[in-house]
Amino acid sequence: MSSTTVKKDLQIEIIESFQEANFGVAKELRVKAIANLERLGMPTGKQEEYRFTPIAKNLEKHFNWENSIAPSSITSIDEFLIPDLDANVLVFINGSFSKSHSKIVSPESQVKIKTLWDAFQSDKEIISAYFDKLVNSARDPFAAMNSIFWREGLFIHVPENTNVEKPILILHVNDARTSQVIAHTRLLVVVENNSAISIVEKFDSTGSQPVFHTYSEEFAIKENAQLAYYKIQNDQGSSYQVANTLIHQANRSVVNTFTLIFSGQLVRNNFGITIDGENCASHFYGLYALKGNTFADNHTVVDHKKPNSFSNELYKGIVDDNSKCVFNGKIFVRPYAQKTNAFQSNRNILISDAATVNTKPQLEIWADDVKCSHGCTTGQLDEEAVFYLQSRGISRTTAKAMLLYAFAAEVLEPIQNEKLRVYFDQLISERLHKDF
């Protein structure tokens, strides 16, 4: 069967599984997204953006699109929580929001948290201004798919001059013990002028059946506002994740993001930030430590549209066994974005001969008064350094773990929440000492 036929058949099968009667809001956007998915089709290796990432083949092989709602018997989410983190907890189970497992501890004067269904009724003005404005379903088929099929989502609104003291933990749990799970969720966050918030997203599953999860996230960060955003993708199950995370920054706003990928069959992150204001600061850190057959693909876009702003991007990878990773980072500096400082770096360590890294940093600059750089490295552990540690009585396994931890620890620097930093540090240490 040709790749064109596979693409057409899968695309039709997915679209035909859509049942309009089950979705009560955003009908016009869903119809528009259907047309976009019909036009785009499912990606193949001939398309540059998905050249190394065989998502369509895996979806065709592992999923039945006629059965998209999976039952769950989860009664407790304690094992999935972050220890000692005092936070608002918002839980999705198999793509459905679980009010009984969620806990909101911050007062409404600090942050308004609603399901998107409720927000479409009670906050029509702000929803119409921001929802589906950053996600581009005309360019990415999985953004289109999410815009068609999303059932539930969250709306988080921080009023002006407010610091949300406790972080928000959004926990996605997929129960794949008895059947496959197909989930599509949305997140809309609006942080008004002079306000600040921290958001943590964590993805877990239980059971051996396959999981396919798309999620689209839109963040509007207004003037002098701050966002700290953390994404933890450490799913031990047979999961396929595709995320479209889009952030828009206004004047003097600050964004710090951290992405951690350890496990999952296939993880694809489309991460885009539009710096549409002056004197903004944006920091993007990522770490992937992959084993087995895990496939991780990070596509990032930083778009400088206004002058006098700064962005710094650092992604590091440790790749072992038959795992594969892709990093494709783009920086755009528009003609009016003079005095921009933009830096990007991707560094990788290959542990095994069978592991694969494909990296492609890119810069497109239309301004002439800027400081910009980009680069990538892929190598192996320094055997002389390993030998030196062994000569001091340290085992080879521990020596390798120490060097890998030193390589990875740099990405922990921007984490300001002490409990989160300790948690990430423990995750990384255990992973490196146990599995590498």
N, C-alpha and C positions, 0 to 999 in steps of 0.2 A: 504493500500500500504506500502510495507516495505521501510525502510530508504535507502536500497541499490538501489531499483527501482527508488525512488525519485531522488537520487543522479545521476543515469545514465541518466534519462529522461531530467533533467534540464541541465546537462552537454552537452548532444547532442543538445538540443534546442539552447543553447547559441552558440556553435561552428557552427552550421548550419546557424546561422544568419550572419556569417562573409562573406562579399563579397570582395574578393581580389581586384577587379577592382577599388574599392573606395580608396585604399591606395597606394600611390606612392613611399614610402620609407620604408626601413628596412624590405623588404620582407622576407629575410632569417631568421631574428629574429622572425618575425610573425609566420612563418611556424614551427620553433622550439618551440615557445610558444604554438601553437596549440597542438603539440605532448605532451608537458608537461601538459596542461590542460586535455587532454584525459586520460593521465596516472594518474594524481592526482585526478580528479573528483572534485565535489563540497564538501566542508567540512560538516561533520555531527558531532553529539555529541559524537561519538566514537573516534574522533581524539582529542588528548590532547590539541593542539593549539587552537581549536575552541570548546572545550568541553562545555563551558557555553554560547556560542554565536550563536544563531540560524539564521545565515545569509541565508543559503540555503532555509529554509522554508519560510522566508519573501520574498525572490526574486521570488520563485515559485508562491507565492500567489498574489503578487502585480504587476508583470511586464509582459509585452508582448514583447518578444525579436524580433519580426518581425518589430516593429515600434520603431526604436532607434534614429531617428532624429526628434527633437521637434522644432516647430516654436516658435519665440519669437517676442513680440511687445514692448519690453522694449526700451524706448527712453532716459531715464535719469538714471544714477546710483548714483546720489547725495545722496540718502537716505542710501546707503550702504557704503559710504566713512567714514573714520575715521576723526572726526572733528579736524580742525587746524593742521593736519599732512601734512607737506610740503614734498611730496614724489613723486617719479616716480610711476605712476599708470598703471598697466597692467590688462586688463579686459578680462575675458572669460564669454561668455553668452551661456548657454546650451552646454558647451564644446568647443565652437568655439571662437577663438581669435577675439576680436572686436577692430580693429585699431581706429575706430572713437571715441570710449569711452576711449581709452588709452592715456596716456600723459607721454612722456619721457623728463625729464628736466635736467638730468645729462649729461654732455658732453661725447662724445664717447671716449675721452681720459681717462675718469675715468671708464667707463663700456660699454661693447658692449652687446646690447640686441637685439635678433632676434627671429623670430619664428623658431622652429626646422626644418620646411620645408626648410626655407632659409639656415639655418646652415648646413643642409645635403649637400647643393650645394656649399656653399662658405667656409666652415670650415671643410672640410672632414677629415683632419688629426686629429684635436682635438676631433671631433665627434667620429671617429673610436677608439680613445684612451680611451674615457670615457663613451660614451653612452651605456646603458644596461650592464655595467660592475659591478655595485653594486646591482641592482635589480635582485633578484634570482627567475626567473620564474619556475625553476625546483623544488622549495620547497613550494611556496605559490600559490594557485590557482588564487588568485586575482591579484597577480603580473603577472601571466601568462595571465590572462584575459586582463589586461591593456596593456601588450606587444603586444597582438593580435589586440586590437581594438582602440588604441589611434589614434585620428585624428589630434589633434593639440597640441602644447606644446611650451615651451620657452627655449631658450639657453641664459644664462647669463655668460659673461666672464669678469673677472676683471684682467687687466694686472698687471705685477710686480710693486711693490713699489707705490701702488695707494690706496688711501682711498676714497671710494665712499661716498661723504659727505651726500647725501640725501638717505633715505631708499627707498626700492622698495616695493610697495604694490601690491600684486597679488590678485585680487578680482575675485572670482568665483561666478557668479550669475546664478541661474537656474530659468527659467520662466516656472512654472508648472500650469499656470492658465487654459490652454485649454487641455493639454495632459501630459502624463508622460514624464519624462526626463531621458535618459540614457546617461551619459557623461564619457569619459575616457581621461584624460589629462596627460601630461608629463612635467617635469622640469629638466633641467640639468644646474648646476651651477659649474663653475670652478674659484676658487680664487687663483691666482698665488702668488708666494713668496712675503712676506712682504706687503700684501695688506689686506684690510678690507671691509666688506659689512654688511648691515642690511637688512633682508628680512622679510616681514610680509605677511602671507597668511590668507585670510578671506573668509568665505563661507556663502552665503545667498541664500535664494530662496523666490519666491513669488508664491502664488497659493496653491491649496489644493491637486493637483495630486501628485502621488509619484515620488520621485527623487532617482536615483541610480547613484552614482558618485565614480569612482575609480581614483586615481591619484598616480603616481609613481614619486619620487623626488630623484635625485642623486646630492650629493654635494662633490666635490673634493677640500679639503682645504690644500693648499701646505705649505711649510715651513714658519714659522713665520707669517702665515696668520691668520685672525680672521673672524669668522662668528657669527652674532647675528640673531637668527631665531625665529620668533613668529608665532604661529598657533592659529587662532580664529575660533572655531566651535560653533557658536551660531545661528544655522539655525532654524527658527521657523516653517518651513514647515515639510512635511512628507518625510524626507530625510534619505537615507541610504548611508553612506560614508565608504569607505575602503581606507586607505592611506598606502602606503609603502614609508617611508622616510629613506634614507640611506646616511650616512655621513662618509667620509674617511678623517682621519687627518694624516698629515705628521709632521716632527719634529718641536717642539716648537710652534705648532699651538694652537689656543684657540677657543673653541666653547661654546656659551651660547644659550640654547634653552628654550622656554616657550610655553606650550600648555594649552589653555583654552577651556573647553567644558561646554556649558550650555544646549544646546537644540539639537534636532534631534531625529528621531525615533531610529536609530542605528548608532553608530559611532565606527569604529574599526581603531585604529592606530597601525601599525607595525613600530616601530622606532628603527633603528639599527645604532650604531656608532662603527666604527673600528678605534681604536687608534693604528696606524701603524707607530708611531714615538716616539722619546724620548722627555721628558720634555714638554709633552702636558698637557693642562688643558681642562676639559670638564665638563660643568654644565648643568643639565637637571632639569627643574622645570615644574610641571604640576598642574593644578587645575581643578576639575570637580565639579560643583554644579548642581545637577540633580533633576528635578521635573517630575510629571506626569508619563508617561511610557517610558521615555528616557532610552536607553541602551548605555552605554559607555564602551569600552574595549580598554585598553592600554597595548600593548605588547612591551616591550623595551629590547634591547640587547646591552650591552656595552662590547666590545671585546678588551682587552688589549693584544697587540702583542709584544710591545717593552717596555724596562724598563724605570723607572724614570718618570712615568706619574701619573696624578691625575684625578679622576672622582668623581663627587658628584651628586646624583640623589635624588630628593625629589618630590613626588607626593602626593597631598592632595585631599580628596574628601568629599563632603557634599551631602548626598543621602536622598531624601524625597519621599513620596507617594509610588507608585509602581515601581519606577525607580530601575535600576540595574547597577552595575558597576563591571568591572573585571580589576584587575591589575596583570600582570605577568611580573616581571622584572628579567632579567638574567645578571649576570656579569661573564665574562670569563677572567681569568688571565693565559696567556700561559706560558710555561716553561721558556722562555727567558725574560719574563716581570718582572724581579726582581725590587725591590724598588717601586713597584706600591702601590699607595694609592687609594682605591676604596670604596665608601660608597653609600648605597642605603637605602631609607626609604619611606614607604607608610603608610599614616595615614588617617583614615576615621572617619566621624561622621554620625551615623544613626539618622535621625530625626523621621521617622515613623517605626512602627513595620512591615510594608509590604515591606520596602526597603531591598535590598539585596546587599551585598558586597562579592566578591570572590577575594582574594588576595594571591599571591604566589611569594614571593621574593626568588631568587636563586643565589647561588655562586658556581662557579666551579674554583678551584685554583690548578694550577700545578707548582707554584713557591713557595719557602719557605721563602723568605725575603720580605714580603708584609704586609701592613696594610689594612685589608678589614673588612667591617661589612655590615649587612643587617638586616632589621626588618620591621614589620608591626604592626599596631594597628587599632582596630575598636571598637568604643564605642559610647556613647551618651553625650549630653550636661550635664555639671555638674549642677545639680539642686540647689546645695548650692550657686554656683556663680550666678545663675539666681535669686535666692531669695535675695541674698545680694544686687544686683542692684535694685530689686523691692523695697527693704526696703529703698533705697535712692530716691524713688519717680519716678523711671523709669518704664515704662510699661513693661509687660512681652514680648510683641512682640519686642520692642526696645532692651530690655536686651538680648534676644536671638540673634538678629541681631548683636549686639555689640560683643558678644562672638564668633559668627561665623566669623565675619570680622577679629577679632584678630587671629583666627585660620588660616584664609586664607591668611592674608596679608604677611606672610613670603615669599610666592612664588613671590612677587613683587620685592624683593630686587635686583635681578640681572638685572632688566630693566634699562638701562642707558639713553635711549631716554626719555626726560621729558614728551613730548606730549603723547607718548605711555603709560608711567607709569600713567599719569593722566587719560587717557582713560580707561585703565584696572581697575584702582581704582574706577572709576565711574561705570563701568559695574558691578564690584563685589558688591559695596555698594548698587546700585539700586536693583540688584538681591536678595541680602540677606534681605534688608528691605522690599521689595515688596512681595517676594514669600515665604519667610521662617518665 
